[in-house]
Amino acid sequence: MKYPLLLLFFFCCSASYSQTNYAIRLNGTNQYAEIFAPIPSNSSYTKEAWVYSAGTGGSQNIISSANAPFWISGSTLSAGHGGNYTQVTDGTAFPTSRWVHVAVTYDAGTTTMKLYRDGILVNTNTSVANNYTSENTFIGSHTGGNSLINASIDEVRIWSIARTQEEIRANMFRKPPDTEPGLLAAYHCDESAGTTLINATGGTNGNLINAPVWIASPVLFNGNALSFDGLNDQVIIPHSVSSDFTLEYWVRTTATSGGGTQWFQGSGIVDAEVGGDTYDWGTSLLGSKLAFGIGNPGSDRTAISVDDINTGNWVHVAVSWRQSTGEVKMYINGTDQGVFPATSTALRSAPPRIALGSTQPNIQFFAGTLDDVRIWNVVRTQSQIQANMTRELQPAFNPSLVAYYTFDQGISSGTNTGLNTIYDLKGNNYGVMNNFALTGTSSNFVTQNNTIILLPLEWISFTAKQAGSSRQIRLDWTTGSELNTKDFLIQHSTNGSNWSNIASIPATGANNAKSDYSFIHKDPAEGGNYYRIFQRDLDNNGSYSPTRMVDLKNIPAALTILNSRVASGMLHLRLAAPSVISVFDTGGRLMLKTQLNGGDQMINISQLAKGVYIVTNGNESKKILIE
């Protein structure tokens, strides 16, 4: 996917391709990698990798140790602990001869293990004991030299937390920063030669045993689009809407389709049409225009755009249909294309699938490039379309978004054999690619190499650190251009998985200037404190900052009350540094104020009446009860 464009500039360039992404090919006979012991005993974790299986059968390990294997048992993806190695299993056979993303997570606090394949949760077990130690771990073997896998493996990551499904899906085709909190080990497998597997986090490197072969890998993390050759390329995705819907995508083409007046006579772009008179729909390139049709037995209706879409530039398309009235709307680059006659109000019951790049009878193929396909189960307004057409979405924050395809996978114009699934970032509506060459500059994943791209909001920096000698934490962040930005939601977590909102900071709205922000968290937790910021737009969409962590485990509290129930008239407290201490009643009246040195101190409060009071050093506040 391109990060959508606000300004478009074209320049001459020559396409070139250099392989920079590799994987290790393990022969299933004597080859594997040892990565020592990255996971602490009895702790939470996530293991994930990309696997291209050359054949299942027997016991084939992916990322395993003696008491915590993650493996393919026969033809079944499995994981477990302490002798029970199939505590979570996939209900379907593991695919061969294509790249598959696999992940297993374990939450030691809740004893919950979850198994994922291609970002889809396939099994959960809430009673998996954390009975394993920090032990030697292997890629492609169980305990070293046994139960070996016959597969290619790439992008192996091990985390100290149980990652959520949203986090797993969001990073399947993206490399998180090597300093990301919780990332224990990251083996990108890009060395291309030698016997060392580098741990990009700076941790212990791995050793390759018996010379696995380095091979080219398509598991790369690009802002790609998908090129269709106009001959026989198509992607088939599930049909995900039947009532109100909005369809959006970016398209680039110079082709001109055949004549006619109905959408099904053009070259199918995103098409849910089926032969015969039925309740179908679709979009196509008709001549030089966009055609959007709603089927109805005996009275098919097609809306045709005013603007051309075959300009050779990237063009944004949005169409919608409202069932209650039959109203259709069409927008090209956010511009309304006019009023069209009402159509059928029947549910869109056919067909059971949608084709990208052709009409449904597998004819009239589209020649061009497609990107960022979004399907919604509501009618989006023009302002909503305009506000979001130029930015990526956060699927979890868009409940009406039912399918989202960014094509952010593969090596641009490289060899992508085996990468023939189109991933849905919203749900499980994955697409199947048919007839793509998956090599070269056409019929393949391609880059946005003819545009200069501007992001609506640019994260320039984000830091979190202890505020001076106190137990407070200061967050500072800087943004570049802000477009339609409403505010920044500051989120806090003690484990990097479960988040809560702790503050909202209004955005400046500066479109072409840097903006600096800061926030003090006055009541962080003992130990690890994780922070991230959700940049929220005017319509509540937005994007996340990177995650930052500050550990307060060994930092003394600035103010500690040693006897919160005071019966003797003397308040005992401990100060990390010299401080001015104030005591207020619950009505906010100052009752006492005194300067104290650091260390253990006492204050005579016998003159105060019984009741609840607030003790503060100006930054931290504690309650006491005088009895």
C-alpha positions as CSV (number, residue, x, y, z in Angstrom):
1,M,0.0,0.0,0.0
2,K,1.2,3.5,-0.6
3,Y,0.7,5.9,2.2
4,P,-1.9,7.8,0.2
5,L,-0.9,11.0,-1.5
6,L,-1.9,14.6,-0.9
7,L,0.3,15.9,-3.6
8,L,1.4,14.1,-6.7
9,F,4.7,14.6,-8.5
10,F,6.0,12.6,-11.3
11,F,9.6,12.0,-12.2
12,C,11.5,9.8,-14.6
13,C,13.1,6.7,-13.2
14,S,14.4,3.4,-14.3
15,A,13.1,0.3,-12.5
16,S,15.9,-1.7,-10.8
17,Y,15.7,-4.5,-8.4
18,S,18.2,-5.7,-5.9
19,Q,17.6,-8.6,-3.5
20,T,18.0,-7.5,0.1
21,N,15.7,-9.9,1.8
22,Y,16.6,-13.5,2.6
23,A,15.4,-16.6,4.5
24,I,17.1,-19.7,5.7
25,R,16.3,-23.0,4.0
26,L,16.3,-26.0,6.4
27,N,16.5,-29.4,4.8
28,G,14.7,-31.4,7.5
29,T,17.6,-33.8,7.8
30,N,20.4,-32.2,9.9
31,Q,20.0,-28.4,9.6
32,Y,18.7,-26.0,12.3
33,A,19.7,-22.9,14.3
34,E,20.4,-22.6,18.0
35,I,19.4,-19.3,19.6
36,F,20.2,-20.1,23.2
37,A,17.7,-19.0,25.9
38,P,15.9,-15.8,25.1
39,I,12.8,-16.5,27.2
40,P,12.9,-16.2,31.0
41,S,11.5,-19.1,33.1
42,N,7.8,-19.3,33.5
43,S,7.2,-16.0,31.8
44,S,4.8,-14.6,29.2
45,Y,5.9,-14.7,25.6
46,T,5.1,-14.5,21.9
47,K,6.9,-16.5,19.2
48,E,6.3,-15.7,15.6
49,A,7.8,-16.4,12.2
50,W,7.1,-16.8,8.5
51,V,7.3,-20.5,7.3
52,Y,7.3,-22.0,3.8
53,S,6.8,-25.7,4.3
54,A,8.1,-28.1,1.7
55,G,6.1,-30.9,3.1
56,T,4.5,-31.9,6.4
57,G,4.6,-35.2,8.2
58,G,6.4,-36.3,11.4
59,S,7.5,-33.8,14.0
60,Q,8.7,-30.6,12.5
61,N,9.7,-27.8,14.9
62,I,9.5,-24.1,14.2
63,I,10.7,-22.2,17.4
64,S,11.0,-24.8,20.2
65,S,12.7,-25.7,23.4
66,A,12.5,-28.9,25.4
67,N,9.5,-27.8,27.4
68,A,7.9,-25.2,25.1
69,P,7.7,-26.4,21.5
70,F,6.0,-24.6,18.7
71,W,5.8,-27.1,15.9
72,I,4.0,-28.9,13.1
73,S,2.7,-32.3,14.4
74,G,2.1,-34.4,11.4
75,S,0.2,-31.8,9.4
76,T,-1.1,-29.8,12.4
77,L,0.3,-26.5,13.7
78,S,0.6,-27.0,17.5
79,A,2.2,-25.7,20.7
80,G,2.3,-26.6,24.4
81,H,4.3,-26.9,27.6
82,G,5.9,-29.4,29.9
83,G,5.3,-32.7,28.1
84,N,1.9,-31.8,26.6
85,Y,2.9,-30.4,23.3
86,T,-0.5,-30.1,21.7
87,Q,-2.3,-27.9,24.2
88,V,-3.3,-25.7,21.3
89,T,-3.7,-27.1,17.7
90,D,-5.0,-25.8,14.4
91,G,-8.1,-27.6,13.1
92,T,-7.0,-27.6,9.5
93,A,-3.9,-29.0,7.8
94,F,-0.9,-26.7,7.6
95,P,-0.4,-25.3,4.0
96,T,2.6,-26.3,2.0
97,S,4.4,-24.5,-0.9
98,R,3.3,-21.1,0.2
99,W,4.5,-18.6,2.8
100,V,2.5,-18.7,6.0
101,H,2.7,-16.5,9.1
102,V,2.6,-18.4,12.4
103,A,2.4,-17.2,16.0
104,V,1.9,-18.6,19.5
105,T,1.3,-16.4,22.6
106,Y,1.3,-17.3,26.2
107,D,0.1,-15.1,29.1
108,A,1.7,-16.5,32.3
109,G,-0.6,-14.5,34.6
110,T,-3.8,-16.1,33.1
111,T,-2.2,-19.4,31.9
112,T,-3.7,-18.7,28.5
113,M,-2.1,-19.9,25.2
114,K,-3.3,-18.7,21.8
115,L,-2.4,-20.1,18.4
116,Y,-2.5,-18.0,15.2
117,R,-2.1,-18.8,11.5
118,D,-1.8,-15.9,9.1
119,G,-3.0,-13.6,11.8
120,I,-6.2,-15.6,12.4
121,L,-6.8,-17.0,15.9
122,V,-7.2,-20.8,15.4
123,N,-7.2,-22.1,19.0
124,T,-7.1,-21.0,22.7
125,N,-6.4,-22.9,25.9
126,T,-6.9,-21.1,29.2
127,S,-5.3,-23.8,31.4
128,V,-1.7,-24.1,30.2
129,A,0.7,-24.3,33.2
130,N,3.8,-22.2,33.0
131,N,6.0,-25.2,33.8
132,Y,9.1,-24.4,31.7
133,T,12.5,-23.0,32.4
134,S,14.8,-20.6,30.6
135,E,16.2,-23.2,28.3
136,N,18.0,-23.5,25.0
137,T,15.7,-22.7,22.1
138,F,16.1,-23.7,18.5
139,I,14.7,-22.7,15.1
140,G,13.8,-25.8,13.1
141,S,14.5,-28.3,15.9
142,H,13.0,-29.4,19.2
143,T,16.1,-29.8,21.4
144,G,18.9,-29.7,18.8
145,G,19.4,-32.2,16.0
146,N,16.0,-33.9,16.4
147,S,12.4,-33.3,15.0
148,L,13.8,-31.1,12.2
149,I,11.7,-29.0,9.9
150,N,11.8,-29.2,6.1
151,A,11.0,-25.6,5.3
152,S,12.2,-22.1,4.7
153,I,11.9,-19.7,7.7
154,D,12.1,-15.9,7.8
155,E,11.6,-13.0,10.2
156,V,11.7,-14.9,13.6
157,R,10.6,-12.8,16.6
158,I,10.4,-13.6,20.3
159,W,8.6,-11.2,22.7
160,S,8.4,-11.1,26.5
161,I,4.7,-10.4,26.4
162,A,1.6,-12.1,25.0
163,R,1.0,-9.9,21.9
164,T,-2.6,-9.2,21.0
165,Q,-4.2,-10.4,17.7
166,E,-4.3,-6.7,16.5
167,E,-0.5,-6.3,17.2
168,I,0.3,-9.5,15.5
169,R,-1.7,-8.6,12.4
170,A,-0.4,-5.1,12.3
171,N,3.2,-6.2,12.2
172,M,3.1,-9.3,10.0
173,F,4.5,-7.3,7.0
174,R,6.2,-4.6,9.0
175,K,9.4,-4.7,11.0
176,P,8.9,-3.2,14.4
177,P,11.8,-1.1,15.8
178,D,14.5,-3.4,17.1
179,T,14.3,-1.5,20.4
180,E,10.5,-2.0,20.7
181,P,9.6,-2.7,24.3
182,G,9.2,-6.4,25.0
183,L,11.1,-7.6,21.9
184,L,13.6,-10.1,23.2
185,A,15.0,-11.4,19.9
186,A,14.5,-10.5,16.2
187,Y,16.2,-12.6,13.6
188,H,15.5,-11.0,10.2
189,C,17.5,-13.7,8.4
190,D,19.0,-11.2,6.0
191,E,22.7,-12.0,6.3
192,S,22.7,-13.8,3.0
193,A,25.9,-15.8,3.9
194,G,27.8,-17.3,6.8
195,T,26.8,-19.3,9.9
196,T,25.6,-16.5,12.2
197,L,22.0,-15.5,12.6
198,I,22.1,-11.9,14.0
199,N,19.8,-10.9,16.8
200,A,18.8,-7.4,15.7
201,T,17.9,-6.4,19.3
202,G,21.5,-6.6,20.4
203,G,20.9,-9.9,22.3
204,T,22.8,-13.1,21.7
205,N,23.2,-14.1,18.1
206,G,22.2,-17.5,16.8
207,N,24.3,-20.2,15.2
208,L,23.4,-22.0,12.0
209,I,24.1,-25.7,12.3
210,N,25.2,-27.8,9.2
211,A,25.1,-24.9,6.7
212,P,21.5,-24.1,5.9
213,V,21.1,-22.4,2.5
214,W,20.4,-18.7,2.3
215,I,17.5,-18.1,-0.2
216,A,15.7,-15.1,-1.5
217,S,12.5,-14.3,0.5
218,P,9.5,-12.3,-0.5
219,V,8.6,-11.6,3.1
220,L,9.5,-8.0,2.9
221,F,7.9,-4.9,4.4
222,N,7.0,-2.5,1.7
223,G,4.4,0.1,0.8
224,N,3.3,-1.9,-2.2
225,A,0.4,-2.0,-4.7
226,L,-0.8,-4.9,-6.8
227,S,-0.2,-4.9,-10.6
228,F,-2.7,-6.7,-12.9
229,D,-1.6,-7.6,-16.4
230,G,-5.0,-7.4,-18.1
231,L,-4.7,-11.0,-19.4
232,N,-5.8,-13.3,-16.6
233,D,-4.8,-11.9,-13.2
234,Q,-7.5,-11.8,-10.6
235,V,-7.9,-11.9,-6.8
236,I,-11.0,-13.6,-5.3
237,I,-12.1,-12.3,-1.9
238,P,-15.2,-13.3,0.1
239,H,-18.4,-11.3,-0.4
240,S,-18.7,-9.3,2.9
241,V,-21.7,-6.9,2.4
242,S,-25.3,-7.4,1.4
243,S,-27.1,-4.2,2.5
244,D,-25.7,-0.6,2.8
245,F,-22.1,-0.4,1.7
246,T,-19.2,1.8,0.7
247,L,-16.3,0.7,-1.5
248,E,-13.0,2.6,-1.7
249,Y,-9.8,2.0,-3.6
250,W,-6.9,3.7,-5.3
251,V,-6.4,2.8,-9.0
252,R,-3.8,3.7,-11.6
253,T,-4.2,2.8,-15.3
254,T,-3.7,4.1,-18.8
255,A,-6.0,1.4,-20.4
256,T,-9.3,2.0,-22.2
257,S,-11.9,-0.7,-22.1
258,G,-14.5,-1.7,-24.7
259,G,-17.8,0.0,-25.4
260,G,-21.2,-0.4,-23.8
261,T,-23.3,1.3,-21.2
262,Q,-23.4,-1.3,-18.3
263,W,-20.6,-1.8,-15.8
264,F,-20.3,-5.5,-16.7
265,Q,-19.3,-4.6,-20.2
266,G,-16.1,-2.9,-18.9
267,S,-12.9,-4.3,-17.4
268,G,-13.7,-5.4,-13.8
269,I,-11.8,-3.6,-11.1
270,V,-13.7,-4.6,-7.9
271,D,-16.6,-6.7,-9.1
272,A,-19.4,-8.6,-7.4
273,E,-21.3,-9.3,-10.7
274,V,-22.6,-12.7,-11.8
275,G,-23.9,-13.7,-15.2
276,G,-27.7,-13.4,-15.7
277,D,-30.3,-11.2,-14.1
278,T,-29.7,-11.1,-10.3
279,Y,-29.0,-8.8,-7.4
280,D,-25.3,-8.2,-7.9
281,W,-23.1,-5.1,-8.2
282,G,-19.6,-4.0,-9.3
283,T,-17.2,-1.4,-10.5
284,S,-15.3,-1.4,-13.8
285,L,-13.3,0.7,-16.2
286,L,-15.7,1.5,-19.0
287,G,-14.0,3.4,-21.8
288,S,-12.0,6.0,-19.8
289,K,-14.6,6.3,-17.0
290,L,-15.5,4.5,-13.8
291,A,-18.7,2.5,-14.0
292,F,-20.6,1.5,-10.9
293,G,-23.6,-0.9,-11.3
294,I,-26.4,-2.2,-9.2
295,G,-28.1,-5.4,-10.6
296,N,-31.8,-6.0,-10.7
297,P,-33.6,-8.6,-12.8
298,G,-34.7,-6.7,-16.0
299,S,-33.5,-3.3,-14.9
300,D,-29.7,-3.1,-14.2
301,R,-28.6,0.4,-13.5
302,T,-25.1,1.8,-14.1
303,A,-23.6,5.1,-12.9
304,I,-20.7,6.5,-14.9
305,S,-18.2,9.1,-13.7
306,V,-17.8,12.5,-15.2
307,D,-14.0,12.4,-14.6
308,D,-11.6,10.0,-16.4
309,I,-9.8,7.5,-14.3
310,N,-7.3,6.3,-16.9
311,T,-5.0,9.3,-16.6
312,G,-1.8,7.3,-15.6
313,N,-2.0,9.0,-12.2
314,W,-3.2,7.5,-9.0
315,V,-7.0,8.1,-8.7
316,H,-9.1,7.6,-5.6
317,V,-12.5,5.9,-6.2
318,A,-15.4,5.7,-3.7
319,V,-18.9,4.4,-4.4
320,S,-21.8,3.7,-2.1
321,W,-25.3,2.2,-2.2
322,R,-28.1,2.7,0.3
323,Q,-30.5,-0.2,0.4
324,S,-33.6,1.7,1.8
325,T,-33.7,4.1,-1.1
326,G,-31.6,2.5,-3.8
327,E,-29.4,5.7,-3.8
328,V,-26.0,5.4,-5.4
329,K,-23.1,7.9,-4.9
330,M,-19.8,8.1,-6.7
331,Y,-16.7,10.2,-5.8
332,I,-13.5,10.6,-7.8
333,N,-10.6,12.0,-5.8
334,G,-13.2,13.0,-3.2
335,T,-15.3,15.0,-5.8
336,D,-19.0,14.1,-6.1
337,Q,-19.7,12.8,-9.7
338,G,-23.4,13.9,-9.7
339,V,-26.9,12.6,-9.0
340,F,-27.8,9.2,-10.4
341,P,-31.2,7.5,-10.7
342,A,-32.3,5.3,-7.8
343,T,-31.6,1.6,-8.2
344,S,-33.1,-1.6,-6.8
345,T,-33.6,-1.8,-3.0
346,A,-33.2,-5.6,-2.8
347,L,-30.4,-7.2,-0.7
348,R,-27.2,-7.8,-2.7
349,S,-27.5,-11.6,-2.5
350,A,-25.1,-12.6,-5.3
351,P,-22.5,-13.8,-5.9
352,P,-20.7,-15.4,-2.8
353,R,-17.4,-13.8,-3.8
354,I,-15.9,-10.6,-5.1
355,A,-13.3,-10.4,-7.9
356,L,-10.4,-7.9,-8.1
357,G,-9.1,-7.3,-11.6
358,S,-11.9,-8.9,-13.6
359,T,-15.6,-9.4,-14.0
360,Q,-17.0,-12.5,-12.3
361,P,-17.3,-14.8,-15.3
362,N,-13.4,-14.6,-15.4
363,I,-13.5,-12.3,-18.4
364,Q,-12.8,-8.6,-19.2
365,F,-9.6,-8.4,-17.1
366,F,-8.2,-5.1,-15.9
367,A,-4.8,-3.8,-16.8
368,G,-3.4,-1.5,-14.2
369,T,-2.5,-1.2,-10.5
370,L,-4.8,-1.4,-7.5
371,D,-4.2,-0.4,-3.9
372,D,-5.8,0.2,-0.5
373,V,-9.2,-1.5,-1.1
374,R,-11.7,-0.8,1.7
375,I,-15.2,-2.3,2.1
376,W,-17.6,-0.7,4.7
377,N,-21.1,-1.9,5.8
378,V,-22.4,1.7,6.0
379,V,-22.8,4.5,3.5
380,R,-19.9,6.9,4.1
381,T,-20.4,10.6,3.6
382,Q,-18.3,12.7,1.3
383,S,-16.6,14.4,4.2
384,Q,-15.7,11.0,5.8
385,I,-14.3,9.8,2.5
386,Q,-12.3,13.0,2.0
387,A,-10.9,12.9,5.5
388,N,-9.5,9.4,5.2
389,M,-8.7,8.8,1.6
390,T,-5.2,10.0,2.1
391,R,-4.2,8.0,5.2
392,E,-4.0,4.4,6.5
393,L,-6.7,3.3,8.8
394,Q,-6.6,1.6,12.2
395,P,-8.9,-1.3,11.6
396,A,-9.7,-1.9,15.3
397,F,-11.1,1.7,15.6
398,N,-13.4,1.4,12.6
399,P,-16.2,-1.0,13.5
400,S,-18.0,-0.4,10.2
401,L,-14.9,-1.5,8.2
402,V,-15.5,-5.1,7.2
403,A,-12.5,-5.7,4.8
404,Y,-9.2,-3.9,4.3
405,Y,-6.6,-4.8,1.7
406,T,-3.3,-2.8,1.6
407,F,-1.1,-5.2,-0.5
408,D,1.8,-4.3,1.8
409,Q,3.7,-7.6,1.1
410,G,6.3,-9.0,-1.1
411,I,9.4,-7.6,-2.8
412,S,8.6,-4.8,-5.2
413,S,9.0,-6.2,-8.8
414,G,11.0,-9.1,-7.3
415,T,10.4,-12.8,-7.0
416,N,7.4,-13.4,-4.8
417,T,6.8,-17.1,-5.5
418,G,4.6,-18.6,-2.7
419,L,3.2,-15.3,-1.5
420,N,-0.2,-15.8,-3.1
421,T,-2.6,-14.8,-0.3
422,I,-3.9,-11.2,0.0
423,Y,-4.3,-10.4,3.7
424,D,-7.4,-8.7,5.1
425,L,-6.2,-6.4,7.9
426,K,-9.6,-6.1,9.4
427,G,-11.0,-9.6,9.6
428,N,-10.6,-13.0,8.0
429,N,-11.7,-12.2,4.4
430,Y,-8.4,-13.2,2.9
431,G,-8.0,-13.2,-0.9
432,V,-6.6,-15.9,-3.2
433,M,-4.4,-14.7,-6.1
434,N,-5.0,-16.4,-9.4
435,N,-2.5,-16.5,-12.4
436,F,-0.1,-13.8,-11.1
437,A,3.5,-14.2,-12.4
438,L,4.8,-12.9,-9.0
439,T,8.0,-11.8,-10.7
440,G,8.9,-8.7,-12.7
441,T,7.3,-5.3,-13.0
442,S,3.8,-6.6,-14.0
443,S,1.4,-9.2,-12.6
444,N,3.2,-8.7,-9.2
445,F,3.6,-6.6,-6.1
446,V,5.0,-3.2,-7.2
447,T,6.1,-0.1,-5.4
448,Q,4.8,3.4,-5.6
449,N,7.9,4.6,-7.4
450,N,6.3,7.4,-9.4
451,T,5.0,9.5,-6.5
452,I,6.2,11.7,-3.7
453,I,4.1,10.9,-0.7
454,L,3.0,13.2,2.1
455,L,1.5,11.8,5.3
456,P,-1.4,13.6,6.9
457,L,0.5,13.5,10.3
458,E,4.2,12.9,10.8
459,W,5.5,11.5,14.0
460,I,8.9,13.2,14.3
461,S,9.8,12.0,17.9
462,F,8.3,10.5,21.0
463,T,10.2,10.0,24.3
464,A,9.3,8.9,27.8
465,K,11.6,9.3,30.8
466,Q,11.6,9.8,34.5
467,A,10.9,13.5,35.4
468,G,14.0,14.5,37.4
469,S,14.4,12.6,40.7
470,S,10.7,12.1,41.2
471,R,8.6,9.1,40.5
472,Q,6.7,10.9,37.8
473,I,7.2,10.2,34.1
474,R,7.4,12.9,31.4
475,L,6.3,12.3,27.9
476,D,7.4,14.5,25.0
477,W,6.5,14.3,21.4
478,T,6.8,16.3,18.2
479,T,4.7,16.1,15.1
480,G,5.1,17.5,11.6
481,S,2.1,18.4,9.4
482,E,-1.2,17.8,11.1
483,L,-4.2,17.4,8.9
484,N,-7.7,17.0,10.4
485,T,-6.0,16.0,13.7
486,K,-8.3,16.4,16.7
487,D,-6.3,15.4,19.7
488,F,-3.8,12.9,21.2
489,L,-5.0,10.2,23.5
490,I,-2.2,9.1,25.9
491,Q,-2.4,5.5,26.8
492,H,-0.7,3.6,29.6
493,S,-0.1,-0.1,30.3
494,T,1.9,-2.1,32.9
495,N,2.4,-5.1,30.6
496,G,2.5,-3.7,27.1
497,S,-0.8,-5.5,26.2
498,N,-3.7,-4.0,28.2
499,W,-4.1,-0.3,27.7
500,S,-6.1,2.5,29.3
501,N,-6.5,6.2,28.4
502,I,-5.0,8.5,31.0
503,A,-5.2,11.9,29.3
504,S,-6.2,13.8,26.1
505,I,-4.1,16.6,24.7
506,P,-5.8,18.9,22.0
507,A,-3.9,19.2,18.7
508,T,-2.6,22.5,17.5
509,G,-3.8,21.7,14.0
510,A,-0.6,23.1,12.4
511,N,-0.7,22.0,8.7
512,N,2.9,22.8,7.7
513,A,4.9,23.2,10.9
514,K,6.3,21.3,13.8
515,S,4.3,21.1,17.0
516,D,5.8,20.1,20.4
517,Y,3.7,18.5,23.2
518,S,4.4,17.2,26.7
519,F,2.6,15.5,29.5
520,I,3.5,14.5,33.1
521,H,2.2,11.2,34.4
522,K,2.0,11.8,38.1
523,D,1.0,8.4,39.3
524,P,2.9,5.7,37.4
525,A,3.1,2.1,38.5
526,E,5.9,0.4,40.4
527,G,8.0,-1.4,37.8
528,G,7.4,-1.2,34.0
529,N,5.3,1.6,32.6
530,Y,4.4,1.4,28.9
531,Y,3.2,4.5,26.9
532,R,1.8,5.0,23.5
533,I,-0.2,7.9,21.9
534,F,-3.2,7.5,19.6
535,Q,-3.4,10.5,17.3
536,R,-7.1,11.0,16.7
537,D,-8.7,12.7,13.7
538,L,-11.9,14.7,13.6
539,D,-13.8,11.6,12.8
540,N,-12.1,9.5,15.5
541,N,-9.8,7.6,13.1
542,G,-6.1,8.0,13.5
543,S,-2.7,6.3,14.1
544,Y,-0.5,5.1,16.9
545,S,2.9,6.3,18.0
546,P,5.7,3.9,18.8
547,T,5.5,2.4,22.3
548,R,7.9,3.6,25.0
549,M,8.7,2.0,28.4
550,V,10.1,3.5,31.6
551,D,11.1,1.1,34.5
552,L,10.5,2.6,38.0
553,K,11.4,-0.7,39.7
554,N,14.5,0.6,41.5
555,I,13.5,4.2,41.8
556,P,12.5,5.2,45.4
557,A,9.1,6.9,45.8
558,A,9.3,10.7,46.4
559,L,6.7,10.4,49.2
560,T,5.9,7.3,51.2
561,I,3.5,7.3,54.1
562,L,4.6,4.8,56.7
563,N,1.5,5.0,58.9
564,S,-1.5,6.0,56.9
565,R,-3.7,5.4,59.9
566,V,-2.5,7.8,62.6
567,A,-3.4,7.1,66.2
568,S,-0.5,8.5,68.1
569,G,-0.5,12.1,66.8
570,M,2.7,11.6,64.9
571,L,2.8,11.1,61.1
572,H,5.7,9.0,59.9
573,L,6.8,9.4,56.3
574,R,9.8,8.8,54.0
575,L,11.1,11.3,51.5
576,A,13.4,10.7,48.6
577,A,14.7,14.2,48.8
578,P,14.2,17.4,50.8
579,S,10.6,18.5,50.3
580,V,7.9,20.9,51.4
581,I,5.1,18.9,52.9
582,S,1.5,20.2,53.1
583,V,-1.5,18.7,54.8
584,F,-5.0,19.5,53.5
585,D,-8.4,18.5,54.7
586,T,-10.9,17.0,52.3
587,G,-12.4,20.5,51.6
588,G,-9.0,21.7,50.3
589,R,-8.1,23.9,53.2
590,L,-4.4,24.0,54.1
591,M,-4.0,22.7,57.7
592,L,-0.2,22.4,58.0
593,K,2.9,23.1,56.0
594,T,6.6,22.3,56.8
595,Q,10.0,21.9,55.2
596,L,11.6,18.4,55.8
597,N,14.9,16.8,54.8
598,G,15.1,13.5,52.9
599,G,14.8,10.2,54.6
600,D,12.5,9.0,57.4
601,Q,10.8,11.9,59.1
602,M,8.0,12.6,61.5
603,I,5.4,15.4,61.7
604,N,3.4,16.2,64.8
605,I,-0.3,16.4,63.7
606,S,-1.9,16.0,67.1
607,Q,-3.6,19.4,66.8
608,L,-5.7,18.1,63.9
609,A,-9.2,16.7,64.4
610,K,-10.0,13.1,63.5
611,G,-10.8,12.4,59.9
612,V,-9.3,12.0,56.4
613,Y,-6.5,14.3,55.2
614,I,-4.4,14.7,52.1
615,V,-0.6,14.8,52.4
616,T,1.4,16.1,49.4
617,N,4.9,17.2,48.4
618,G,3.5,19.2,45.5
619,N,3.8,16.3,43.0
620,E,2.5,13.2,44.8
621,S,-0.5,13.1,47.1
622,K,-1.4,10.5,49.7
623,K,-4.4,10.0,52.0
624,I,-4.1,9.5,55.7
625,L,-6.7,8.8,58.4
626,I,-6.4,10.4,61.9
627,E,-8.1,8.2,64.5
